[in-house]
Amino acid sequence: MKKKAVVAMLIMCMAVSAAACGKSSDTEKTTTETTDTKDSEDSKEDSTDTDTKETDSSEGNRLVSVKDVSKYVTIGEYKGLELNRTSQSVTDDDVQAEINYDLEDNGTEVKDGTVENGDTVTINFTGTIDGKEFDGGSAEDYELVVGDGEMIDGFEDGIVGMKSGETKELDLTFPDDYYEESVAGKAVVFKVTLQKFTRPAELTDEWVAANTDYKTVDEYREAVKKQLEDTAAQTADYGLYSNAWNEVQAASEVKDYPKEDVDAAKKSYQELNEEYVKEAGMEMSDFLESQGMTEEDYESECQQYAESKVEQNLIVQGIMDAEGLSINDEETQKLKDDLIEEYGFASIDEMIETYGEQEVNESLALLRVERFIVENATVTEVAGDSEDAVDEGDDLEEYDESKDIDTGDDTEDNVDIEDAATEDATDEVAEE
């Protein structure tokens, strides 16, 4: 569920208003006709009309219904901020890990032989404690790389040496400090059936030439490093923009919420949730019950989301008004073009048709303001580690966190499975 919402918001951030483009074309047409048919005095008057139309076009793209944003929000300082851009260096281990993923993806199934560390296995397993199965202790078609340490101690070691089709019982014990207290420190028996396993390809010049755009291992390794460095730089930029916005938002204070805007945001959010729940084959009432939520709880969540969204729009619009920014200005157009190219979308119309003009405008405006804040800040480069990394697109889903409503899809099923075996794997599946 969250994955859908995140992808949607990423896409929303890559478009501009089709209506604005249309109005701009109409304005040019009107100006041309006027020049051909009227004298200079009339042309001057029509020029004034044209300017008015352009202003009206900009007004039509406003994020909020009110004109004087200052009546509703006090915007914190957004110029002259001191910000850190945290970037990660790419190590040889990082490069090798990325290469290993490629080798695993291009592995071949082993028909005869036994499992070794590094092999990717597909297994069914059932866990029992005191002879009884427990919630989340079983899985089918579960895939893992043996030796990666995803499972509790002894699980992966027990698979080493198994043959395809073999079934084996593993007598293990959950760690005393296991995150799930109900099974922590308890003896458990996992009955494991190995369905199949694949072995990673061997890294050679021949493999590189056959499976990549490069001819030698050295060329391939260098290309992987460059790709990781580019990704690290992009991640650092996203983190910088996100932190810039968060600092301004935290320093701002909403005095009142325009009711029209809150009602519209709330309605849109509710409709989106209802659509997702319907796609999951559920009724909203059943879903709320499954989540332990009452109608009042859900109503409160929707209201909170709407107010958060309107708060963002008020601040963004206030900064744009004060600085003369527009979602139709040159910088924003360039940003839009870059994003369209980066994410491979066919047209603006396609994005707006899918996600709605208002959502597209809101997301693009936020990106524009974030970049303005950074351009007017003092930025210090600092080295970071993996814990400092910001997921790509964090700043693009500012309010999608509240859309993380689980509808019982495959992701939730995977989490239950992971709970039985390993805390680390749970985190991994949850991120996916």
C-alpha positions as CSV (number, residue, x, y, z in Angstrom):
1,M,0.0,0.0,0.0
2,K,2.7,2.4,1.0
3,K,4.6,1.5,-2.1
4,K,1.7,2.6,-4.3
5,A,1.4,5.9,-2.5
6,V,5.1,6.6,-2.7
7,V,5.2,5.9,-6.4
8,A,2.2,8.0,-6.9
9,M,3.7,11.0,-5.1
10,L,7.0,10.6,-7.0
11,I,5.1,10.8,-10.2
12,M,3.0,13.7,-9.0
13,C,6.3,15.7,-8.5
14,M,7.2,15.4,-12.2
15,A,4.4,17.4,-13.9
16,V,3.1,20.9,-14.3
17,S,-0.3,22.2,-15.0
18,A,-1.6,21.4,-18.5
19,A,-4.3,24.1,-18.0
20,A,-1.6,26.7,-17.5
21,C,0.1,25.7,-20.8
22,G,-3.2,25.9,-22.6
23,K,-3.9,29.4,-21.3
24,S,-0.5,30.6,-22.3
25,S,-1.1,29.5,-25.9
26,D,-4.5,31.2,-25.9
27,T,-2.8,34.4,-24.8
28,E,-0.3,34.3,-27.6
29,K,-3.0,33.8,-30.1
30,T,-5.0,36.7,-28.8
31,T,-2.0,39.0,-28.9
32,T,-1.2,38.1,-32.5
33,E,-4.7,38.7,-33.7
34,T,-4.8,42.1,-31.9
35,T,-1.6,43.2,-33.5
36,D,-2.9,42.4,-37.0
37,T,-6.3,44.2,-36.6
38,K,-5.8,47.2,-34.3
39,D,-3.7,50.4,-34.1
40,S,-0.9,50.9,-31.6
41,E,-3.3,52.4,-28.9
42,D,-5.6,49.5,-29.1
43,S,-2.6,47.2,-29.0
44,K,-1.4,48.8,-25.8
45,E,-4.9,48.2,-24.3
46,D,-4.9,44.6,-25.4
47,S,-1.4,44.2,-24.0
48,T,-2.8,45.2,-20.6
49,D,-5.5,42.6,-21.1
50,T,-3.0,40.0,-21.9
51,D,-1.0,40.7,-18.8
52,T,-4.2,40.4,-16.8
53,K,-4.9,37.0,-18.4
54,E,-1.4,35.8,-17.5
55,T,-1.9,36.9,-14.0
56,D,-5.3,35.1,-13.9
57,S,-3.5,32.0,-15.2
58,S,-1.1,32.2,-12.4
59,E,-3.9,32.7,-9.9
60,G,-5.6,29.6,-11.3
61,N,-2.6,27.6,-10.3
62,R,-2.5,28.7,-6.7
63,L,-2.2,26.0,-4.2
64,V,-4.7,27.6,-1.8
65,S,-8.0,29.4,-2.2
66,V,-6.9,32.5,-0.2
67,K,-5.0,35.4,-1.7
68,D,-3.4,36.8,1.5
69,V,-1.6,33.8,3.0
70,S,-0.2,35.9,5.8
71,K,-3.6,35.9,7.5
72,Y,-3.3,32.2,7.9
73,V,0.4,31.4,8.5
74,T,3.5,33.0,9.8
75,I,6.3,31.7,7.7
76,G,9.7,31.0,9.4
77,E,13.0,32.3,8.1
78,Y,13.8,30.7,4.8
79,K,16.8,32.7,3.6
80,G,20.3,32.5,4.9
81,L,19.8,29.1,6.5
82,E,22.9,27.0,7.4
83,L,22.4,23.5,6.1
84,N,24.4,20.3,5.8
85,R,24.6,18.2,2.7
86,T,25.5,14.7,3.9
87,S,27.0,12.5,1.3
88,Q,28.3,8.9,1.5
89,S,31.5,7.7,0.0
90,V,31.4,4.6,-2.1
91,T,33.7,1.8,-0.9
92,D,35.1,-1.2,-2.7
93,D,32.8,-3.3,-0.6
94,D,29.8,-1.3,-1.8
95,V,30.8,-1.9,-5.4
96,Q,31.3,-5.6,-4.8
97,A,28.0,-5.9,-3.1
98,E,26.3,-4.4,-6.1
99,I,28.1,-6.7,-8.4
100,N,27.1,-9.6,-6.3
101,Y,23.4,-8.7,-6.7
102,D,23.9,-8.8,-10.5
103,L,25.6,-12.2,-10.3
104,E,22.9,-13.6,-8.1
105,D,20.2,-12.3,-10.5
106,N,21.9,-14.0,-13.3
107,G,22.5,-17.2,-11.5
108,T,21.7,-20.7,-12.8
109,E,19.6,-23.3,-11.2
110,V,21.6,-26.2,-9.7
111,K,19.9,-29.5,-10.5
112,D,22.5,-31.8,-9.1
113,G,24.5,-30.9,-6.1
114,T,24.0,-29.3,-2.6
115,V,23.5,-25.8,-1.3
116,E,26.5,-23.7,-0.6
117,N,26.9,-20.3,1.1
118,G,26.0,-17.6,-1.5
119,D,23.3,-19.7,-3.2
120,T,19.8,-18.3,-3.5
121,V,17.3,-20.9,-2.2
122,T,13.5,-21.1,-2.5
123,I,12.0,-22.9,0.5
124,N,8.9,-23.8,2.3
125,F,9.1,-23.9,6.1
126,T,6.9,-24.4,9.1
127,G,7.9,-23.5,12.6
128,T,6.6,-25.1,15.8
129,I,7.1,-24.4,19.5
130,D,6.2,-27.2,21.9
131,G,4.7,-29.0,18.9
132,K,2.4,-26.2,17.9
133,E,2.6,-23.8,15.0
134,F,2.7,-20.1,15.9
135,D,1.6,-17.0,14.1
136,G,3.9,-15.9,11.4
137,G,6.1,-19.0,11.8
138,S,5.4,-20.5,8.3
139,A,6.1,-19.5,4.7
140,E,5.9,-20.9,1.2
141,D,8.1,-20.0,-1.8
142,Y,10.4,-18.0,0.6
143,E,13.6,-16.9,-1.1
144,L,16.8,-16.0,0.6
145,V,20.5,-15.9,0.0
146,V,22.3,-18.4,2.2
147,G,24.9,-16.8,4.4
148,D,23.5,-13.3,4.3
149,G,22.4,-13.6,7.9
150,E,18.7,-12.8,7.4
151,M,17.4,-15.6,9.6
152,I,18.0,-16.5,13.2
153,D,21.3,-18.3,14.0
154,G,21.5,-21.8,12.7
155,F,18.7,-21.5,10.1
156,E,20.8,-20.8,7.1
157,D,23.7,-23.0,8.2
158,G,21.1,-25.8,8.4
159,I,20.2,-25.4,4.7
160,V,23.8,-25.7,3.6
161,G,24.3,-29.2,2.1
162,M,20.6,-29.8,1.3
163,K,19.5,-31.0,-2.1
164,S,16.5,-29.9,-4.1
165,G,13.4,-31.6,-2.9
166,E,14.9,-32.5,0.4
167,T,13.1,-31.9,3.7
168,K,14.9,-31.3,7.0
169,E,14.1,-30.3,10.5
170,L,16.2,-27.7,12.2
171,D,16.2,-27.6,16.1
172,L,17.0,-24.0,16.9
173,T,16.4,-21.4,19.7
174,F,15.2,-17.9,19.3
175,P,17.6,-15.3,20.9
176,D,16.9,-14.2,24.4
177,D,16.7,-10.6,23.2
178,Y,14.6,-11.4,20.2
179,Y,12.3,-8.5,19.3
180,E,9.1,-10.6,19.5
181,E,8.9,-11.3,23.2
182,S,6.4,-14.1,22.9
183,V,9.0,-16.4,21.3
184,A,12.2,-14.9,22.7
185,G,14.5,-17.5,24.2
186,K,12.2,-20.4,23.2
187,A,13.2,-23.6,21.4
188,V,11.7,-23.9,18.0
189,V,11.7,-26.6,15.3
190,F,11.6,-25.5,11.7
191,K,10.6,-28.0,9.1
192,V,12.3,-26.9,5.9
193,T,11.7,-28.1,2.3
194,L,14.2,-27.0,-0.3
195,Q,12.3,-26.5,-3.6
196,K,15.2,-25.2,-5.7
197,F,18.3,-23.2,-5.6
198,T,20.5,-21.1,-7.9
199,R,24.2,-20.4,-7.9
200,P,25.5,-16.9,-8.7
201,A,27.3,-16.5,-12.0
202,E,31.1,-16.3,-12.0
203,L,32.5,-12.8,-12.6
204,T,34.7,-13.1,-15.7
205,D,35.4,-11.0,-18.8
206,E,33.2,-13.4,-20.7
207,W,30.3,-13.0,-18.4
208,V,30.7,-9.2,-18.4
209,A,30.7,-9.1,-22.2
210,A,27.7,-11.3,-22.5
211,N,25.5,-9.7,-19.8
212,T,26.5,-6.0,-19.6
213,D,27.4,-3.1,-21.8
214,Y,31.1,-3.5,-21.0
215,K,33.8,-5.8,-22.2
216,T,36.0,-6.4,-19.1
217,V,35.6,-6.9,-15.4
218,D,37.6,-3.7,-14.7
219,E,35.4,-1.6,-17.0
220,Y,32.3,-3.1,-15.4
221,R,33.5,-2.5,-11.9
222,E,34.4,1.1,-12.7
223,A,30.9,1.7,-14.2
224,V,29.2,0.2,-11.2
225,K,31.3,2.5,-8.9
226,K,30.3,5.5,-11.0
227,Q,26.6,4.6,-10.9
228,L,26.8,4.2,-7.1
229,E,28.5,7.6,-6.8
230,D,25.9,9.2,-8.9
231,T,23.2,7.7,-6.7
232,A,24.9,8.8,-3.6
233,A,25.1,12.4,-4.9
234,Q,21.4,12.3,-5.8
235,T,20.5,11.0,-2.4
236,A,22.6,13.7,-0.7
237,D,20.7,16.3,-2.8
238,Y,17.3,14.9,-1.8
239,G,18.3,14.9,1.8
240,L,19.5,18.5,1.6
241,Y,16.2,19.6,0.0
242,S,14.1,17.7,2.5
243,N,16.0,19.0,5.5
244,A,15.7,22.6,4.1
245,W,12.0,22.3,3.8
246,N,11.6,20.6,7.2
247,E,13.5,23.4,8.9
248,V,11.3,26.1,7.4
249,Q,8.2,24.2,8.1
250,A,9.2,23.7,11.8
251,A,9.8,27.4,12.1
252,S,6.4,28.3,10.7
253,E,3.2,28.6,12.5
254,V,-0.4,28.2,11.2
255,K,-2.8,30.8,12.6
256,D,-5.9,29.3,10.9
257,Y,-6.8,26.8,8.2
258,P,-8.9,27.9,5.2
259,K,-12.0,25.7,5.6
260,E,-12.4,25.3,1.9
261,D,-8.9,24.0,1.4
262,V,-9.1,21.6,4.4
263,D,-12.4,20.2,3.2
264,A,-11.1,19.6,-0.3
265,A,-7.9,17.9,0.9
266,K,-9.8,15.7,3.3
267,K,-12.3,14.6,0.7
268,S,-9.4,13.8,-1.8
269,Y,-7.6,11.8,0.9
270,Q,-10.7,9.8,1.8
271,E,-11.5,9.0,-1.8
272,L,-7.9,7.8,-2.4
273,N,-8.1,5.6,0.7
274,E,-11.4,4.2,-0.4
275,E,-10.0,3.4,-3.8
276,Y,-7.0,1.5,-2.4
277,V,-9.2,-0.4,0.0
278,K,-11.6,-1.3,-2.8
279,E,-8.6,-2.5,-4.9
280,A,-7.8,-4.8,-2.0
281,G,-11.3,-6.3,-2.2
282,M,-12.4,-4.9,1.2
283,E,-15.1,-2.6,2.5
284,M,-13.9,0.4,4.4
285,S,-15.7,-0.7,7.6
286,D,-14.1,-4.1,7.5
287,F,-10.7,-2.6,6.9
288,L,-11.0,-0.2,9.9
289,E,-12.1,-3.1,12.1
290,S,-9.1,-5.1,10.9
291,Q,-6.8,-2.2,11.9
292,G,-8.5,-1.7,15.3
293,M,-9.7,1.8,14.2
294,T,-13.0,3.3,14.9
295,E,-14.8,5.7,12.5
296,E,-13.8,8.5,14.9
297,D,-10.2,7.4,14.7
298,Y,-10.3,7.4,10.9
299,E,-12.1,10.8,10.8
300,S,-9.4,12.2,13.0
301,E,-6.6,10.8,10.8
302,C,-8.2,12.3,7.7
303,Q,-8.6,15.7,9.4
304,Q,-4.9,15.6,10.5
305,Y,-3.7,14.7,7.0
306,A,-5.8,17.5,5.5
307,E,-4.5,20.1,7.9
308,S,-0.9,19.0,7.3
309,K,-1.4,19.2,3.6
310,V,-2.9,22.7,3.8
311,E,-0.2,23.8,6.1
312,Q,2.4,22.8,3.5
313,N,0.5,24.6,0.7
314,L,0.1,27.8,2.7
315,I,3.9,28.0,3.4
316,V,4.8,27.1,-0.1
317,Q,2.4,29.6,-1.6
318,G,3.5,32.3,0.8
319,I,7.1,31.9,-0.2
320,M,6.2,31.8,-3.9
321,D,4.2,35.0,-3.5
322,A,6.9,36.8,-1.6
323,E,9.7,35.8,-4.1
324,G,7.7,36.0,-7.3
325,L,8.1,32.3,-8.0
326,S,5.7,30.3,-10.2
327,I,5.2,26.8,-11.3
328,N,5.4,28.2,-14.8
329,D,8.7,30.0,-14.5
330,E,11.8,29.0,-16.3
331,E,13.4,27.2,-13.3
332,T,10.3,25.2,-12.6
333,Q,10.0,24.3,-16.3
334,K,13.5,23.0,-16.3
335,L,12.9,21.0,-13.2
336,K,9.8,19.5,-14.8
337,D,11.7,18.6,-17.9
338,D,14.5,17.0,-15.9
339,L,12.1,14.9,-13.9
340,I,10.1,13.8,-16.9
341,E,13.3,12.6,-18.6
342,E,14.6,11.0,-15.4
343,Y,11.5,8.9,-14.8
344,G,10.7,8.2,-18.4
345,F,7.1,9.6,-18.6
346,A,5.6,10.2,-22.0
347,S,3.8,13.5,-21.5
348,I,2.5,16.0,-19.1
349,D,-1.1,15.2,-20.0
350,E,-0.5,11.6,-19.0
351,M,0.7,12.5,-15.6
352,I,-2.1,15.0,-14.9
353,E,-4.7,12.6,-16.2
354,T,-3.4,10.0,-13.8
355,Y,-2.8,12.0,-10.6
356,G,-4.8,15.2,-11.0
357,E,-3.7,18.7,-11.8
358,Q,-3.9,19.9,-8.2
359,E,-1.6,17.2,-6.9
360,V,0.8,17.8,-9.7
361,N,1.0,21.5,-9.0
362,E,1.4,21.0,-5.3
363,S,4.3,18.6,-5.7
364,L,6.1,20.7,-8.3
365,A,5.7,23.9,-6.3
366,L,7.2,22.2,-3.2
367,L,10.2,21.1,-5.2
368,R,10.6,24.6,-6.6
369,V,10.5,26.2,-3.1
370,E,12.9,23.6,-1.7
371,R,15.4,24.5,-4.3
372,F,14.9,28.2,-3.7
373,I,15.6,27.7,0.0
374,V,18.8,25.8,-0.7
375,E,20.0,28.3,-3.3
376,N,19.7,31.0,-0.6
377,A,21.4,29.0,2.1
378,T,24.9,28.3,3.3
379,V,25.5,24.7,2.6
380,T,28.3,22.7,4.2
381,E,29.5,19.4,2.8
382,V,29.8,16.6,5.4
383,A,30.6,13.0,5.2
384,G,28.0,10.5,6.4
385,D,27.4,6.9,6.9
386,S,24.6,4.6,5.9
387,E,22.4,5.7,8.8
388,D,22.5,9.3,7.4
389,A,21.2,8.3,4.0
390,V,17.8,9.6,2.9
391,D,15.7,7.4,0.7
392,E,15.3,8.9,-2.8
393,G,12.1,10.8,-2.9
394,D,11.6,11.4,0.8
395,D,11.0,15.1,0.1
396,L,8.6,14.1,-2.6
397,E,6.2,12.3,-0.3
398,E,5.9,14.9,2.4
399,Y,2.4,13.9,3.3
400,D,2.2,10.4,1.9
401,E,3.3,8.9,5.3
402,S,-0.3,9.1,6.4
403,K,-1.4,7.2,3.3
404,D,0.4,4.2,4.7
405,I,-2.8,2.3,5.3
406,D,-2.3,-1.4,4.9
407,T,-5.0,-3.1,3.0
408,G,-3.9,-6.7,3.6
409,D,-2.0,-7.0,0.4
410,D,1.1,-9.2,-0.3
411,T,3.4,-6.9,1.6
412,E,1.6,-7.5,4.9
413,D,1.6,-11.2,4.3
414,N,5.4,-11.1,3.8
415,V,5.8,-9.1,7.0
416,D,4.0,-11.9,9.0
417,I,6.3,-14.5,7.5
418,E,9.3,-12.5,8.3
419,D,8.2,-12.0,11.9
420,A,8.6,-15.7,12.5
421,A,12.2,-15.8,11.3
422,T,14.2,-12.6,11.6
423,E,13.9,-9.0,12.6
424,D,16.3,-7.9,9.9
425,A,14.2,-9.5,7.2
426,T,11.1,-7.9,8.6
427,D,12.6,-4.5,8.1
428,E,13.7,-5.3,4.6
429,V,10.2,-6.5,3.5
430,A,8.6,-3.5,5.3
431,E,10.8,-1.1,3.2
432,E,9.8,-2.8,0.0
